């Protein structure tokens, strides 16, 4: 609905009551046409101004003009109908009700002296039978009753407005929580997203997730708005604020000031914020950790901010569980179940990532010699043990950045970032020497070349491996050498 239409609907009952006064005054009274016309014109001006003017962009003091002008118009109408006998004085309550519904308490109090003047000025200045002196009692009582009714109505309306604003704010907060919950549930790193969401939701400048360790202490696993390493809080006789929050099961809000010594380091690392909330993250009776949220200055509505973080902390328990389950499933899907190395799927992904970058690398395909004969002679369980022990021995010879994967059967793939062929050959020879139980292996090595994709670089490594097999096995060959 357009603003003018909304104002028109609000003004309509008041305009109708005023119009009724203009209809009733001429009945049984001699009318002063000039005053009557002025009163009608001023009333029409007030109604038109109330509906058409952009009151939201005008100074607040101008909002008092329509009620004051209406009192002037009502005074002219009353005088046009013969004074107090016109019976329209009761309409003076309309400005009071209007400001009680749509104005501020200050505006309402400002109109009261004008209302009193409306009733008493004619009695003092004109008097006579038109405005008898006895009318001052009615004027005082009417003004007093109007003040009481106006203030009461304004209080009730203000309470309803606050209630409506609170409901609207709560609805927005719940909608925001729902959106964040969905975002967290599909996030690749749910813990980091929880911390970011805590800052967005509560307008905080930092958030840290502390998770319970096996020894009972706490370890930071994610953060936002602050650069931190792994904060560790060991169990202590004097409990820390996070421990107090976990023990009580409710959030603890702490302001800047003296804190226990066991928390001093944490407060320094967090920059000694003006206010900090420790919200427990729990699943039933299980303590999962604490969500720490900090503000430069204490939030104006601490109860609301605490409630929002409490809702987010409840979602955090499910987010962490989902993230850990997803990570476990991903590891299962990308790992070889027998020896624990990356499987063919993981190998293909690593090779694609390496090809996207500009750095040189080498690929080696390694095959255990005469593995079928070993299986036939010793049994499949011995063959499985050989695969596990060979993988462990080779992994121990590699750098952290190297990738060793089980390509299939007794064949392994090795990705060596930043290696030229000669350096790759030296590494592969170390692996061959480390092969357990006196077994031998053959390897083919290929270096990255311009225009390579996964298929071409692997084909060159495979060709070199087959060449090593044809030349008698137990050797390493560089493709193209």
N, C-alpha and C positions, 0 to 999 in steps of 0.2 A: 504494500500500500504506500502511495506517495505521502511525503510528510504533510503537505497541505491538506490532503484528505484526512489524515489522522487528526490534525488540529481541528479541522472542520467538525469531525465527529465529537471531539471533546468540547467544542464551543457550543454545539447545537442545543443541548439542554439549557444552558445558561441564556442563550439568545431567546429560546422559546419562553422561558420564565419572564425575561425582560419584556418581550413582546406582549405577553399576557397582561403585564402591568399597563402598557399603553392602551390595550383594549378596554380594560376595566375602569381606568381613571375617568373617562368622559361620562360614564354611566352615573347619573344623579349629581354631577358636579358641573359648575360653570368653569369652562376651560379658557385659560389665557393661550390663545393660538400661537403667539410668538414664542413663548417659553416652551410650549408643547413641541413646536417645530424644531427649536434648537435642541431640546432633549432628544427627539427622534434622530436628528442628524448626528449628534455626538454618539449616541448608542450605535447607530449604523457604522460610524467611523471606527468605533472600538471593535465591533465584530469583524469588519473588513480587515483592519490592521492585524487582529489576532490570527486570521486565517492566512493572510498573504505575506506578511513580513517575515524575513529569515531571522527569527529570534535567536537561533543558535549562534549566529555570527555577530549579533549586536551586543553592546555592553549590557551587563546584567541589570544595571540600574534602569535601563529602558523598559524592563519587564514590569516595572511598577506603574508605567504610564497608563496602560489600558484600565486597570482597576481604579486608578485615581480619576481618570476622565469619566469613567462610568458613574462614579459617585457624584461628580459634577452634573452629569446628565440626569441622574436620579433626583438630585436636588431641584433641578429645573422642572422635572416632571411633577414632583411633589408640590412645588409652588404653583405650577400651572393648574393643578387640580384643587387648590384651596388650602394648602398647608398639610398639617398632620391629618386632617380629615380625608385626604386623598387615599390614605390607606396603603401607600406603596413603600413606606419606610422599611417594611420587612425585606424588600429586595436588596437592601444594603448588605445582607448577609452573603449575596452572590460573590462579590470580590473576595470575601473571607474564605469561602469554600473553594474558589478557583485557586487561590494561593496555597491553601492547605493541600490541594491535590497536585498542583503543578509547580509551586514555587518553593522557596527555601524558608526555613524558620525565621531567618532575619527579615526577609521580605514580608512575611506574615506579621511580624511584630511591628514593622514600619507602617503597615496599613492601618493598624489599630488606632493611633492618634487621629488619622484622617476620618475613620469611622466615628470616633467620638466627636470630632469637629462637625461632621455631617449632621449629627443629632442636636448638639448643644448650640452651635452658632446661630441658627434661626431663633431659638428660644431667647438668647441673649441680645441679638441684634434686631430682631423684628418683634417678637413677642405678640401681645394682643390675642384675640380669639383664634387667629390663624395658627399661632405657635404659643399656646398657653405655658405659663411658668411651670405648671405641674408636669409638663412633658420631660423635665430634666430627670425625673426618677426613671421614666421609661427609657430614656437615653442611656443612663448609666447602667441599668440592668441589661438592656439589649447589648451594649458594648461588652460588658463583662461576660455574658453568656456566649457572645460571638467569639471572644478570646478563648474561652474554655473549649468550645466546640472546635474552633479552628486548630488550636494546638493539639487537641486529642486526635482529630482526623489526620493532621499532618504526621503525628507520631505513628499512627497505624499504617498510613500509606508508606512512610519511610521504612518501617519494619518489613512490609510486604516487598518493597523494592529491594531491600538488602537480601531478603530471602530469595527473591527471584535472581538477583545477581549471584548469590552463592550457588543456587541450583545451576545457573548457566556456567559458572566457573567449574563446578564439579563435573558437569557434563563434558565440558571441553577437556578437563583433566583426564577423565576416563577415556575419552576418545583418543587423546594423545597417548595414554598408557597402552591402549589397544594397538595403535599404529606402531609404537615402539616395540611392543611385544612381538608383533609380526616381523618387524625388521630384525630384531634380535634372533628370532627363531630361524631365519634364513641366512644369517650372517656367517661368513666363513670363520670369524673370530668373535664368538659370542661374548667372551669376557671383556675385550676391548670395547665392544659395542655397548655393553651394559654401562661402563664408565662414561662413555660419551653421552649416552642417553641420560644418565644421572645429571650431568652438567646441563644438557639441553632442557630437561624437565624442570629443574629447580633453580635455573639461572645461577648455578654455582660456578666457581672458576677452576675447581679441581675435583677429581674423584679417583679413588684407589680401591681396588678389590683385594682384600686380604683373605686367603684361604687357609683352612686348618691343615697342618702338617701331621704326619704320622706320630711325631713325638709330642703332639699337643700344642706346639707353637703355631705361629701364623706367618705366612709368606705372601708377599705381594705378587700377584700373577697378572695384573692388568692395571692400567692407569690412563687418565686423560687430563689435560690441562697442566700437567707437571711432569718433568723429566726425572725419572727415578730408576735406580737399579732394583735389584731384588731386596726389598725391606724384609728383614726377619725379626720377629718378635718372639723370643723364647719364653717359655713358661716361667713365671716369677712368683715369689711369695706375695709381693704387693701387686695386685692385679692391675693391668693396664686398662685404659678406657675401652679398647676393643673387647678385652676379656670381661669387663663389667657389663658391656652391652650383651654379650653372649650369655652371661650368667643370669641377667635379669630377663632376657628375651624381648626387651623393648629398646628403641633407639635412645641414645644419650647425646644431647646437644651440649657442647662445651664452648664457652666464649674465650676470648683472649684473656690471659691472666696466669696466675700460678697454676702449674700442673705438676703431678707427681714426677719424680725424677725418672722413673722408668718410661715416661712418655716424652721426656724432653727432646730426645733425638728425633722421634717421629715428628714432633711439632716443628722442629728446625728444618727437617727435610721437606715438610709441606709448606714452608715459608711463614709459619706462625699465622695462620688465617684468623680473621676476626671472629669467625664462628665455624665450628666443625661438628658434623653429625656422624656418630658411629651407629650404623643400622645393622643389626644381626641378620645374617642370611642363614636360615634354618629350614630343615625339612623334617617336620615332626619333632622328635627328640634329638635329631642329629644336627650338630653344629657344623655347618659347611664353611662359614667364614663371616666376614664383616665388610660391609660397603661403607667406605669412608668418604664423606662429601664435605667440601670446604668452601666458604665464602669469604671474600675480602672484608665485607661488612656484614653483620648479622642480618638475615632476611627479615623483612617487615612482618611477614606472616609465617612465623616459624611453625605453627601447627599445620598449616597447609603444606609447607615444604616437607615437613617430616612425614605427613600422610602420603605424599606422592612418592617419596623415597621408600617408604614402607611397602607400597604396592609394587614398586620396581624391584625391591629386594625379594619379594615373594616370587616374582617372575624370574629372578636371577637363578634360583635353585633349579628350575626346569631348564633354563637356557644352558646352564653349566652341564647338566646331565645330558641334554640333547647334544651339545657340542662334543662331550667326551665319548658318547655312544657313536656319533658320526665319525669322530677321529678314529675310534677303534675299528669301525666297519671299513673305513678308508684304508687303514693299515692292513687289515685282513685282505682286502681286495687287491692291494698293491704289493703284498709280500708273498714269498714262496712259503707254503705251510711246513715244508720239511726242514729247510735250513735257515729260514728267517731272512734271507736276502731279498731285495726287490725282485719282483717277478717280471715276466715279459711286458706286461702292461706298464709297469713303472719304468722299465728300461726304455720303452718307446717314448714315454713322456719326457724323460731326462734328455734323450737324444734330440728330440724336437726343440726343447728349451735351449740346448747348447747351440743348435743350428740357427736359432733366432739371434744370438749374440754375435759380436764381431771377433771374439777371441779364438785363437787356434786351439785345436784339440786333436787327440788321437783316440781311435777306437781299436780295441783288441778283442778278438774272438778266441777263447781258450777252450780246449777240449781235452778231457782226460783220455790218455791213450789206452786202448784195449779194455775199456770199462766193461763191455759185455762179457769178456772173458773173465774179468775179476768177479763179476756177479755170478757167473756160472760156477766158478771154482769155490767161491766163499759164501754165496747166498746173497739174497737181496738185502737182508738186514745189514750185512757187512758193507754192501754197496752204499746203502743209505748213510752209514757211519762215515764212510770215506768221503762222500759228498759234503757232509756237515763239517768234518775235520779239515778238509781242503778249503772250504769256504772260510772257516775261522782263521786258518793259517795264512791264507792270502789276504784277508781283510786286515790282518795285523801288519802287513808290509806296505799298506797304502796310506796315502794322505787323507785327511778328513774331507777334502773336496772331491776325491775320486769316488766313482760309483761302480760297484761290483754287483752284478745281477745274474740271476740264473736265467739263461736264455731258453733252455729246454733240455731235458734229459741230463747228460753229463757235460753240456756245453754252457759256457759262461760268457757274459759280455762285460767289458771293462771300458769305462769312459774316463779319460785322463785329460782334464782341462789344462790349457796352457802348456802342453807338452809338444815338443818336436819329435819326429820319429826316433832319433837316437836315444833321447831321454826316455821315451815310451818303451823302447826295446830293453833298456837297462832295468826298468821297473818290472816288466814282464819276466825277465830272466830271474829276478829276485823271487817272483811268485813261483816260477817253475822249480827253483831250488828248494822252496819251502813246502812243496807238495809232500804230504805225509805218507808213511808206510812204504817208502821207496818207490812210489808210483811215479809215472812220467806223464807229461802233458805236452801238447803242441799248441802253438798260438800263431795267429795271423794279425798283423798290425796295419792299419790304414790311417793316414792323416787327413784332416779336412782339406778339401780343395774348393776353389771358387765354383759356385753353381751346384754344389753337392746338396742332395736331400738325404733323408734317412735311408732310402733304399740303395742309393749309389754308394755311399760311404760304407754301408754294411756289406754290400756285394764285394767291394775291394778287400775288406778284411776277411770275408769268407774265402775268397779266391786264394789269398795268402795262406789261410789255414789249410785249405786242401792241398796247396803246394807243399806245405810242411809235412802233411800226412804222406804225400806221394814220395817225398825225399827220405822217408824212413822214420817219421815221427820224432818226438822228443827234441823239438827245436822250435825256434821262433823266426818268422819271416816277415819282413816289411814289404807291403804291397808296392810293386814298381821298383824295388831295389835291385 
